[in-house]
Amino acid sequence: MTLEGRDIRVTYGSLNVLDGVSLRVEDGMWLMLCGPNGAGKSTLVGALSQTVPYTGEVILDGKDAKKWSNRDFARRVGVLSQKNGVSYAFSVEEVVGLGRYAHRKGLLSRQRADDAEKIEQALAITGLSDLRRHSVLTLSGGELQRTFLAQALCQEPDILLLDEPANHLDLSYQEKLFSLIGDWLRSPGRAVVSVVHDLSLARRFGTHALLLDHGRAVESGKIDKVLTRERLSQVYGMDVYAWMRSLLSQWQD
C-alpha cells in the first residue's frame, strides 16, 4: 500500500495555496502534516482525498487516483474532514453505517453479512455505543467528530486521511482517539495522514512529518528530523521548544 503526492499545486485565483508539494506514505507510517495556519495542511488533505481540484499527481498503489472509481477509492481511503455539517435527523448508528456502502454492489443493495459487526466495532472504538440511537442533530461538536471518524473506520480503509481529528474533543477522548488510531495502524497494510496543530500530539504519535509553510514543504522525513528546534523556529517565527517547555513546567511538582 502506497499513497504518493507528486508536485501538488492548488491555486485560487492568484493565490498559490499549495506550491509543488510532494509526499509518500507507506505501510505503518503515520505522517503528521504540521505548520502554522494558512500553511496548506487541510488543502493538501483535500487534494489527496480528491475533494479539492489540483494539478500534479496523486498516486494510490501505483495508479492515478483520478482513475479510481469513487467506490474503489473509498474502499482504500477513509477521510475525516475538519468540518462535518449535517442537516438530517439520522441516528448516529445510521451515519456510521453509511461507511459500509463502499462495500456494497449498489445504493439499494442488501446489507452484507458482516456490516452489523463492523458498525458495532466502529461505535465501540469511538465510544459511541450508548449514543447509537441519538439524532446527529443533538450531538456536541466532539460527539459529531467521533461519529464521522467511526464512519471512516467502518469503511475498513487501508489509509486514513484525518483533518484535525482531535478537533472539539475533550482531553480524555483525544488520548483515547490517538491511541486507538495507533492500535489500528499496527495491522499490516495501513497508514495514516493527519493534520495536527498540537505539536506534542505530532511528536507523541507520528512516525514521520511534513512541515509546511505558505503552501511549500519546508522539510519532510522522520518526525525527529523534521520537528527540530531550528525548523520550527523558522516556520513559526518563535522558539517553539522554549514555549513548549514553559508550558510543561506548569505541571511539574
Backbone as CSV, one residue per row, in Angstrom:
resi,resn,N_x,N_y,N_z,CA_x,CA_y,CA_z,C_x,C_y,C_z
1,MET,0.840,-1.179,0.000,0.000,0.000,0.000,0.887,1.246,0.000
2,THR,0.676,2.135,-0.962,1.392,3.406,-1.002,0.450,4.510,-1.457
3,LEU,0.667,5.688,-0.945,-0.025,6.898,-1.398,1.035,7.956,-1.638
4,GLU,1.046,8.487,-2.856,2.038,9.497,-3.214,1.359,10.767,-3.710
5,GLY,1.953,11.871,-3.366,1.600,13.146,-3.974,2.816,13.672,-4.702
6,ARG,2.635,14.019,-5.972,3.761,14.478,-6.780,3.492,15.885,-7.304
7,ASP,4.261,16.827,-6.798,4.191,18.210,-7.273,2.744,18.745,-7.211
8,ILE,2.110,18.580,-6.060,0.724,19.003,-5.891,0.656,20.527,-5.804
9,ARG,-0.198,21.092,-6.645,-0.405,22.541,-6.668,-1.903,22.839,-6.633
10,VAL,-2.273,23.784,-5.774,-3.658,24.248,-5.685,-3.631,25.768,-5.719
11,THR,-4.394,26.324,-6.646,-4.416,27.769,-6.842,-5.845,28.272,-6.800
12,TYR,-6.077,29.311,-6.026,-7.358,30.009,-6.005,-7.121,31.422,-6.522
13,GLY,-7.499,31.660,-7.772,-7.198,32.953,-8.374,-5.699,33.119,-8.503
14,SER,-5.168,34.174,-7.903,-3.720,34.419,-7.946,-2.999,33.867,-6.723
15,LEU,-3.764,33.207,-5.832,-3.186,32.705,-4.589,-2.755,31.252,-4.749
16,ASN,-1.466,30.983,-4.519,-0.951,29.618,-4.532,-1.074,29.028,-3.132
17,VAL,-2.101,28.208,-2.931,-2.322,27.617,-1.617,-1.360,26.463,-1.381
18,LEU,-1.107,25.672,-2.418,-0.070,24.643,-2.391,0.829,24.847,-3.590
19,ASP,2.128,24.818,-3.353,3.067,25.182,-4.400,4.107,24.075,-4.594
20,GLY,3.673,22.984,-5.257,4.610,21.929,-5.606,4.986,21.023,-4.463
21,VAL,3.997,20.559,-3.690,4.257,19.693,-2.535,4.251,18.230,-2.972
22,SER,5.227,17.477,-2.487,5.308,16.045,-2.765,5.430,15.277,-1.458
23,LEU,4.903,14.059,-1.442,4.989,13.217,-0.259,4.804,11.757,-0.669
24,ARG,5.176,10.865,0.231,4.979,9.429,0.006,4.661,8.771,1.346
25,VAL,3.586,7.996,1.359,3.161,7.308,2.577,3.145,5.812,2.305
26,GLU,3.742,5.044,3.208,3.825,3.595,3.060,3.280,2.906,4.301
27,ASP,3.223,1.568,4.235,2.710,0.765,5.343,3.344,1.173,6.670
28,GLY,2.496,1.305,7.693,2.982,1.560,9.041,3.320,2.997,9.354
29,MET,3.224,3.884,8.383,3.567,5.288,8.604,2.372,6.068,9.141
30,TRP,2.658,6.960,10.076,1.696,7.980,10.499,2.354,9.315,10.191
31,LEU,1.940,9.898,9.086,2.518,11.154,8.620,1.724,12.320,9.192
32,MET,2.401,13.153,9.965,1.789,14.338,10.544,2.054,15.541,9.640
33,LEU,0.978,16.226,9.233,1.093,17.452,8.455,1.077,18.625,9.431
34,CYS,2.199,19.298,9.533,2.369,20.348,10.534,2.670,21.685,9.862
35,GLY,2.422,22.756,10.594,2.696,24.090,10.099,1.679,25.069,10.631
36,PRO,1.964,26.363,10.533,1.045,27.383,11.056,-0.230,27.478,10.228
37,ASN,-1.186,28.249,10.729,-2.412,28.484,9.977,-2.080,29.057,8.600
38,GLY,-2.796,28.574,7.579,-2.545,29.060,6.228,-1.400,28.383,5.520
39,ALA,-0.836,27.331,6.134,0.301,26.641,5.515,-0.123,25.742,4.372
40,GLY,-1.422,25.348,4.346,-1.905,24.483,3.270,-2.178,23.055,3.692
41,LYS,-2.192,22.793,4.996,-2.335,21.421,5.504,-3.686,20.811,5.106
42,SER,-4.769,21.511,5.409,-6.102,20.979,5.091,-6.321,20.884,3.586
43,THR,-5.768,21.834,2.846,-5.880,21.793,1.389,-5.174,20.573,0.829
44,LEU,-4.035,20.215,1.414,-3.309,19.027,0.966,-4.138,17.766,1.217
45,VAL,-4.787,17.671,2.374,-5.670,16.526,2.640,-6.804,16.492,1.618
46,GLY,-7.340,17.680,1.278,-8.393,17.744,0.274,-7.936,17.255,-1.090
47,ALA,-6.727,17.603,-1.463,-6.193,17.122,-2.746,-5.982,15.611,-2.714
48,LEU,-5.404,15.099,-1.643,-5.165,13.666,-1.530,-6.469,12.873,-1.540
49,SER,-7.526,13.462,-0.972,-8.815,12.768,-0.902,-9.686,13.028,-2.115
50,GLN,-9.187,13.788,-3.087,-9.890,14.055,-4.351,-11.098,14.964,-4.167
51,THR,-11.097,15.812,-3.142,-12.199,16.739,-2.926,-11.817,18.184,-3.230
52,VAL,-10.546,18.426,-3.516,-10.057,19.762,-3.878,-9.355,19.656,-5.227
53,PRO,-9.727,20.487,-6.203,-9.046,20.446,-7.509,-7.565,20.783,-7.376
54,TYR,-6.730,20.054,-8.105,-5.290,20.252,-8.009,-4.644,19.912,-9.338
55,THR,-3.418,20.346,-9.492,-2.569,19.857,-10.566,-1.432,19.068,-9.938
56,GLY,-0.770,18.268,-10.745,0.190,17.312,-10.225,-0.449,15.938,-10.214
57,GLU,0.067,15.051,-9.408,-0.455,13.679,-9.384,-0.630,13.192,-7.954
58,VAL,-1.727,12.470,-7.742,-1.915,11.680,-6.530,-1.971,10.225,-6.988
59,ILE,-1.064,9.414,-6.471,-0.920,8.029,-6.911,-1.250,7.103,-5.753
60,LEU,-2.256,6.256,-5.941,-2.639,5.272,-4.942,-2.286,3.892,-5.466
61,ASP,-1.359,3.229,-4.808,-0.888,1.904,-5.218,-0.516,1.859,-6.696
62,GLY,0.251,2.858,-7.128,0.768,2.879,-8.486,-0.202,3.349,-9.546
63,LYS,-1.416,3.745,-9.161,-2.437,4.153,-10.124,-2.921,5.562,-9.809
64,ASP,-3.038,6.386,-10.832,-3.526,7.749,-10.669,-4.867,7.728,-9.941
65,ALA,-4.964,8.488,-8.835,-6.186,8.484,-8.035,-7.399,8.917,-8.829
66,LYS,-7.204,9.741,-9.844,-8.327,10.213,-10.659,-8.914,9.093,-11.516
67,LYS,-8.184,7.983,-11.651,-8.661,6.861,-12.457,-9.334,5.782,-11.612
68,TRP,-9.317,5.939,-10.288,-10.037,5.017,-9.423,-11.519,5.406,-9.419
69,SER,-12.411,4.440,-9.398,-13.822,4.759,-9.209,-14.024,5.265,-7.785
70,ASN,-15.072,6.054,-7.570,-15.343,6.579,-6.238,-15.489,5.457,-5.213
71,ARG,-16.166,4.377,-5.618,-16.396,3.264,-4.702,-15.081,2.562,-4.348
72,ASP,-14.245,2.290,-5.349,-12.986,1.605,-5.086,-12.035,2.486,-4.280
73,PHE,-12.050,3.789,-4.564,-11.206,4.711,-3.801,-11.639,4.722,-2.337
74,ALA,-12.959,4.723,-2.098,-13.482,4.746,-0.729,-13.173,3.466,0.028
75,ARG,-12.988,2.373,-0.694,-12.606,1.129,-0.027,-11.167,1.171,0.463
76,ARG,-10.375,2.022,-0.124,-8.958,2.093,0.230,-8.628,3.274,1.132
77,VAL,-9.378,4.361,0.995,-9.051,5.602,1.690,-10.265,6.108,2.468
78,GLY,-10.099,6.249,3.786,-11.126,6.831,4.637,-10.742,8.254,4.998
79,VAL,-11.714,9.152,5.028,-11.432,10.579,5.211,-12.266,11.143,6.357
80,LEU,-11.607,11.890,7.236,-12.297,12.668,8.264,-11.977,14.127,8.022
81,SER,-12.981,14.895,7.591,-12.794,16.315,7.343,-12.852,17.093,8.652
82,GLN,-12.342,18.302,8.618,-12.352,19.138,9.816,-13.764,19.618,10.141
83,LYS,-14.558,19.871,9.109,-15.920,20.350,9.305,-16.885,19.337,8.707
84,ASN,-17.810,18.871,9.531,-18.804,17.900,9.085,-20.187,18.400,9.489
85,GLY,-20.761,19.239,8.676,-22.091,19.744,8.953,-23.152,18.734,8.541
86,VAL,-24.220,18.647,9.314,-25.326,17.754,8.977,-26.634,18.524,9.099
87,SER,-27.597,18.145,8.267,-28.903,18.806,8.283,-30.033,17.785,8.256
88,TYR,-29.706,16.534,8.549,-30.709,15.477,8.524,-30.690,14.764,9.874
89,ALA,-31.853,14.252,10.276,-32.011,13.683,11.621,-31.718,12.192,11.653
90,PHE,-30.678,11.756,10.958,-30.265,10.361,11.038,-29.725,10.074,12.435
91,SER,-29.796,8.829,12.833,-29.186,8.426,14.095,-27.683,8.277,13.916
92,VAL,-26.980,8.233,15.036,-25.533,8.016,14.999,-25.222,6.698,14.295
93,GLU,-25.961,5.662,14.619,-25.726,4.360,14.011,-25.938,4.384,12.507
94,GLU,-26.943,5.122,12.038,-27.209,5.213,10.607,-26.091,5.949,9.879
95,VAL,-25.590,7.026,10.483,-24.500,7.780,9.857,-23.232,6.928,9.795
96,VAL,-22.935,6.227,10.884,-21.760,5.351,10.881,-21.914,4.263,9.820
97,GLY,-23.126,3.729,9.689,-23.383,2.668,8.723,-23.201,3.082,7.284
98,LEU,-23.248,4.394,7.014,-23.032,4.864,5.643,-21.634,4.499,5.139
99,GLY,-20.728,4.284,6.076,-19.384,3.873,5.685,-19.330,2.501,5.032
100,ARG,-20.376,1.718,5.182,-20.394,0.371,4.598,-20.803,0.367,3.132
101,TYR,-21.334,1.479,2.611,-21.827,1.487,1.236,-20.719,1.245,0.218
102,ALA,-19.494,1.582,0.580,-18.375,1.327,-0.347,-18.183,-0.153,-0.604
103,HIS,-18.713,-0.995,0.298,-18.522,-2.445,0.164,-19.749,-3.142,-0.417
104,ARG,-20.750,-2.374,-0.804,-21.948,-2.974,-1.381,-21.956,-2.772,-2.893
105,LYS,-22.758,-3.548,-3.571,-22.796,-3.505,-5.025,-23.568,-2.304,-5.554
106,GLY,-24.462,-1.760,-4.758,-25.247,-0.613,-5.186,-25.913,0.035,-4.002
107,LEU,-26.449,1.238,-4.203,-27.026,2.016,-3.114,-28.177,1.281,-2.447
108,LEU,-28.958,0.517,-3.227,-30.144,-0.159,-2.702,-29.901,-1.636,-2.411
109,SER,-28.663,-2.072,-2.506,-28.365,-3.476,-2.261,-28.487,-3.805,-0.776
110,ARG,-28.647,-5.072,-0.489,-28.814,-5.512,0.888,-27.513,-5.378,1.670
111,GLN,-27.673,-5.317,2.999,-26.502,-5.304,3.853,-25.701,-6.590,3.692
112,ARG,-24.388,-6.454,3.815,-23.526,-7.636,3.845,-23.641,-8.303,5.208
113,ALA,-23.250,-9.553,5.262,-23.370,-10.322,6.499,-22.563,-9.705,7.639
114,ASP,-21.436,-9.063,7.321,-20.578,-8.519,8.373,-20.801,-7.038,8.637
115,ASP,-21.782,-6.404,7.983,-21.998,-4.969,8.165,-22.303,-4.614,9.621
116,ALA,-23.213,-5.353,10.240,-23.606,-5.049,11.623,-22.412,-5.152,12.566
117,GLU,-21.551,-6.138,12.332,-20.367,-6.318,13.171,-19.404,-5.146,13.018
118,LYS,-19.195,-4.708,11.782,-18.269,-3.604,11.533,-18.800,-2.300,12.132
119,ILE,-20.113,-2.077,12.036,-20.719,-0.881,12.621,-20.555,-0.911,14.139
120,GLU,-20.803,-2.074,14.724,-20.677,-2.231,16.176,-19.249,-1.948,16.630
121,GLN,-18.282,-2.444,15.883,-16.880,-2.220,16.230,-16.525,-0.739,16.152
122,ALA,-16.984,-0.066,15.111,-16.674,1.353,14.940,-17.302,2.197,16.046
123,LEU,-18.520,1.850,16.445,-19.186,2.562,17.541,-18.415,2.364,18.848
124,ALA,-17.968,1.141,19.094,-17.251,0.849,20.329,-15.902,1.562,20.379
125,ILE,-15.190,1.535,19.267,-13.864,2.151,19.207,-13.927,3.644,19.513
126,THR,-14.964,4.298,19.035,-15.085,5.749,19.194,-15.936,6.144,20.397
127,GLY,-16.339,5.182,21.212,-17.079,5.485,22.428,-18.491,5.975,22.198
128,LEU,-19.128,5.492,21.138,-20.446,5.988,20.756,-21.568,4.967,20.931
129,SER,-21.281,3.833,21.519,-22.291,2.775,21.612,-23.549,3.259,22.332
130,ASP,-23.376,4.033,23.389,-24.532,4.500,24.156,-25.321,5.592,23.439
131,LEU,-24.729,6.170,22.388,-25.404,7.253,21.647,-25.943,6.767,20.311
132,ARG,-25.919,5.493,20.064,-26.229,4.957,18.741,-27.602,5.386,18.244
133,ARG,-28.591,5.526,19.124,-29.947,5.874,18.709,-30.194,7.375,18.675
134,HIS,-29.234,8.169,19.115,-29.420,9.610,19.163,-29.352,10.221,17.760
135,SER,-30.152,11.251,17.531,-30.055,12.004,16.285,-28.740,12.774,16.255
136,VAL,-28.102,12.794,15.105,-26.845,13.543,14.996,-27.066,15.038,15.180
137,LEU,-28.305,15.504,15.023,-28.604,16.923,15.207,-28.527,17.344,16.669
138,THR,-28.498,16.378,17.573,-28.449,16.685,19.007,-27.048,16.555,19.586
139,LEU,-26.060,16.203,18.782,-24.724,15.915,19.283,-23.902,17.167,19.516
140,SER,-22.974,17.073,20.437,-21.971,18.121,20.604,-20.966,18.042,19.464
141,GLY,-20.103,19.051,19.363,-19.094,19.045,18.306,-18.173,17.847,18.392
142,GLY,-17.763,17.477,19.627,-16.876,16.338,19.786,-17.549,15.026,19.453
143,GLU,-18.826,14.897,19.845,-19.571,13.680,19.530,-19.768,13.529,18.022
144,LEU,-20.023,14.651,17.348,-20.196,14.596,15.899,-18.884,14.226,15.211
145,GLN,-17.771,14.763,15.731,-16.460,14.421,15.186,-16.196,12.923,15.303
146,ARG,-16.527,12.362,16.443,-16.326,10.928,16.647,-17.250,10.094,15.764
147,THR,-18.451,10.618,15.502,-19.384,9.902,14.630,-18.822,9.757,13.225
148,PHE,-18.253,10.829,12.691,-17.718,10.767,11.332,-16.399,9.993,11.278
149,LEU,-15.638,9.991,12.380,-14.466,9.118,12.418,-14.904,7.658,12.399
150,ALA,-15.957,7.336,13.159,-16.481,5.967,13.157,-16.947,5.570,11.763
151,GLN,-17.545,6.509,11.043,-17.972,6.230,9.668,-16.770,5.892,8.793
152,ALA,-15.687,6.655,8.948,-14.479,6.385,8.159,-13.883,5.025,8.515
153,LEU,-13.843,4.690,9.797,-13.313,3.393,10.212,-14.176,2.255,9.697
154,CYS,-15.481,2.519,9.582,-16.418,1.496,9.124,-16.177,1.121,7.660
155,GLN,-15.504,1.987,6.929,-15.171,1.686,5.535,-14.097,0.608,5.417
156,GLU,-13.409,0.348,6.526,-12.262,-0.575,6.522,-11.205,-0.144,5.496
157,PRO,-10.757,1.100,5.566,-9.774,1.559,4.584,-8.370,1.073,4.916
158,ASP,-7.490,1.215,3.966,-6.066,0.967,4.194,-5.374,2.239,4.680
159,ILE,-5.925,3.379,4.282,-5.324,4.668,4.608,-6.386,5.562,5.228
160,LEU,-6.037,6.232,6.318,-6.899,7.234,6.923,-6.310,8.613,6.661
161,LEU,-7.120,9.524,6.132,-6.753,10.927,5.975,-7.573,11.715,6.985
162,LEU,-6.912,12.293,7.969,-7.591,12.924,9.097,-7.226,14.402,9.166
163,ASP,-8.221,15.246,9.067,-8.003,16.693,9.164,-8.417,17.145,10.560
164,GLU,-7.430,17.377,11.409,-7.665,17.765,12.800,-8.588,16.775,13.514
165,PRO,-8.176,15.523,13.670,-9.050,14.526,14.291,-9.397,14.835,15.740
166,ALA,-8.566,15.634,16.419,-8.841,15.967,17.820,-9.694,17.222,17.957
167,ASN,-10.152,17.764,16.847,-10.955,18.984,16.881,-12.220,18.766,17.712
168,HIS,-12.467,19.641,18.668,-13.649,19.610,19.551,-13.610,18.506,20.607
169,LEU,-12.561,17.715,20.670,-12.552,16.580,21.587,-11.988,16.970,22.956
170,ASP,-12.629,16.457,24.018,-12.088,16.600,25.361,-10.769,15.847,25.449
171,LEU,-9.966,16.193,26.472,-8.649,15.580,26.606,-8.723,14.063,26.707
172,SER,-9.708,13.541,27.429,-9.801,12.097,27.589,-10.042,11.412,26.254
173,TYR,-10.852,12.033,25.389,-11.112,11.437,24.086,-9.963,11.665,23.117
174,GLN,-9.213,12.764,23.293,-8.001,12.937,22.493,-7.043,11.776,22.746
175,GLU,-6.808,11.499,24.017,-5.899,10.407,24.377,-6.411,9.084,23.819
176,LYS,-7.695,8.812,24.034,-8.261,7.552,23.582,-8.227,7.439,22.066
177,LEU,-8.602,8.532,21.385,-8.684,8.506,19.935,-7.323,8.268,19.298
178,PHE,-6.311,9.017,19.723,-4.991,8.864,19.117,-4.384,7.494,19.448
179,SER,-4.641,7.014,20.645,-4.144,5.685,20.996,-4.815,4.611,20.156
180,LEU,-6.121,4.752,19.924,-6.846,3.776,19.129,-6.423,3.808,17.664
181,ILE,-6.154,4.996,17.136,-5.646,5.090,15.773,-4.276,4.419,15.688
182,GLY,-3.467,4.619,16.740,-2.174,3.938,16.786,-2.318,2.432,16.793
183,ASP,-3.305,1.926,17.546,-3.564,0.483,17.554,-4.038,0.014,16.172
184,TRP,-4.929,0.784,15.559,-5.436,0.451,14.215,-4.283,0.367,13.218
185,LEU,-3.306,1.246,13.379,-2.189,1.328,12.441,-1.267,0.116,12.517
186,ARG,-1.311,-0.593,13.623,-0.403,-1.733,13.791,-0.738,-2.907,12.876
187,SER,-1.952,-2.973,12.362,-2.286,-4.045,11.428,-1.552,-3.807,10.115
188,PRO,-1.067,-4.856,9.454,-0.302,-4.689,8.210,-1.116,-3.988,7.124
189,GLY,-0.422,-3.223,6.289,-1.043,-2.609,5.130,-1.819,-1.349,5.421
190,ARG,-1.550,-0.690,6.544,-2.290,0.518,6.912,-1.354,1.704,7.089
191,ALA,-1.907,2.900,6.883,-1.146,4.131,7.069,-2.114,5.248,7.423
192,VAL,-1.575,6.309,8.027,-2.384,7.450,8.450,-1.684,8.731,8.023
193,VAL,-2.474,9.677,7.525,-2.015,11.042,7.280,-2.947,11.951,8.056
194,SER,-2.412,12.789,8.925,-3.294,13.652,9.704,-2.724,15.055,9.849
195,VAL,-3.640,16.012,9.803,-3.313,17.406,10.097,-3.361,17.592,11.607
196,VAL,-2.328,18.188,12.174,-2.314,18.465,13.608,-1.777,19.876,13.855
197,HIS,-2.399,20.560,14.808,-1.848,21.825,15.290,-1.042,21.613,16.562
198,ASP,-1.424,20.606,17.329,-0.739,20.312,18.575,0.534,19.525,18.276
199,LEU,1.657,20.188,18.365,2.928,19.549,18.030,3.310,18.462,19.030
200,SER,2.783,18.541,20.248,3.037,17.480,21.221,2.385,16.180,20.771
201,LEU,1.156,16.266,20.250,0.499,15.078,19.709,1.260,14.546,18.501
202,ALA,1.745,15.458,17.668,2.505,15.043,16.486,3.740,14.248,16.886
203,ARG,4.469,14.739,17.876,5.695,14.056,18.294,5.396,12.762,19.031
204,ARG,4.284,12.754,19.757,3.952,11.563,20.548,3.536,10.393,19.656
205,PHE,2.773,10.662,18.594,2.179,9.581,17.822,2.730,9.448,16.399
206,GLY,3.289,10.483,15.840,3.726,10.426,14.455,5.019,9.657,14.269
207,THR,5.113,8.963,13.145,6.384,8.347,12.756,7.156,9.262,11.822
208,HIS,6.428,10.028,11.023,7.008,10.947,10.046,6.230,12.265,10.072
209,ALA,6.817,13.285,9.499,6.149,14.585,9.441,6.485,15.291,8.140
210,LEU,5.555,16.123,7.721,5.768,17.044,6.605,5.475,18.432,7.151
211,LEU,6.487,19.275,7.184,6.357,20.620,7.725,6.113,21.594,6.576
212,LEU,4.963,22.275,6.626,4.548,23.186,5.562,4.584,24.630,6.030
213,ASP,4.832,25.516,5.100,4.778,26.952,5.377,4.438,27.684,4.092
214,HIS,3.329,28.445,4.118,2.878,29.190,2.947,2.783,28.309,1.701
215,GLY,2.258,27.104,1.881,1.999,26.232,0.749,3.188,25.447,0.236
216,ARG,4.320,25.571,0.894,5.518,24.854,0.446,6.017,23.906,1.521
217,ALA,6.627,22.822,1.081,7.219,21.860,2.004,8.573,22.379,2.470
218,VAL,8.711,22.574,3.778,9.971,23.037,4.352,10.891,21.865,4.637
219,GLU,10.312,20.781,5.158,11.100,19.597,5.486,10.154,18.404,5.567
220,SER,10.652,17.227,5.258,9.864,16.006,5.406,10.796,14.869,5.764
221,GLY,10.239,13.889,6.453,11.032,12.739,6.860,10.590,12.239,8.216
222,LYS,11.466,11.516,8.900,11.142,11.013,10.221,10.885,12.173,11.174
223,ILE,10.004,11.934,12.125,9.470,13.014,12.953,10.570,13.811,13.656
224,ASP,11.592,13.126,14.190,12.651,13.825,14.912,13.529,14.664,13.993
225,LYS,13.590,14.279,12.736,14.370,15.038,11.767,13.648,16.312,11.354
226,VAL,12.334,16.262,11.338,11.549,17.380,10.817,11.233,18.413,11.891
227,LEU,10.756,17.947,13.048,10.311,18.883,14.092,11.479,19.272,14.990
228,THR,12.494,19.850,14.381,13.666,20.308,15.125,13.454,21.737,15.593
229,ARG,14.253,22.129,16.552,14.168,23.495,17.091,14.371,24.529,15.991
230,GLU,15.338,24.283,15.134,15.663,25.249,14.088,14.538,25.356,13.062
231,ARG,14.035,24.222,12.606,12.976,24.240,11.587,11.701,24.872,12.124
232,LEU,11.315,24.511,13.345,10.099,25.061,13.917,10.223,26.561,14.162
233,SER,11.379,27.001,14.602,11.597,28.438,14.794,11.488,29.183,13.470
234,GLN,12.023,28.575,12.420,11.962,29.169,11.077,10.520,29.337,10.616
235,VAL,9.697,28.329,10.842,8.328,28.332,10.316,7.377,29.130,11.189
236,TYR,7.507,28.990,12.508,6.555,29.641,13.415,7.006,31.023,13.879
237,GLY,8.259,31.387,13.606,8.755,32.704,13.996,8.895,32.867,15.492
238,MET,9.137,31.776,16.206,9.308,31.816,17.654,10.070,30.564,18.074
239,ASP,10.574,30.578,19.312,11.261,29.410,19.844,10.200,28.450,20.384
240,VAL,9.758,27.535,19.531,8.691,26.605,19.895,9.130,25.703,21.043
241,TYR,10.365,25.252,21.018,10.861,24.375,22.074,10.767,25.062,23.431
242,ALA,11.211,26.318,23.512,11.174,27.047,24.777,9.738,27.239,25.253
243,TRP,8.832,27.524,24.328,7.427,27.711,24.675,6.811,26.417,25.211
244,MET,7.076,25.300,24.529,6.532,24.026,24.983,7.069,23.661,26.360
245,ARG,8.334,23.908,26.596,8.919,23.571,27.893,8.385,24.465,28.998
246,SER,8.076,25.713,28.668,7.493,26.599,29.673,6.091,26.136,30.051
247,LEU,5.355,25.615,29.071,4.029,25.074,29.367,4.141,23.823,30.233
248,LEU,5.086,22.948,29.890,5.272,21.719,30.643,5.648,22.001,32.092
249,SER,6.413,23.068,32.323,6.867,23.380,33.672,5.713,23.680,34.625
250,GLN,4.556,24.068,34.092,3.403,24.362,34.942,2.839,23.095,35.590
251,TRP,3.206,21.915,35.041,2.655,20.657,35.520,3.648,19.844,36.328
252,GLN,4.820,20.393,36.526,5.828,19.671,37.277,5.706,19.979,38.772
253,ASP,5.838,18.933,39.592,5.741,19.098,41.038,6.962,19.849,41.580
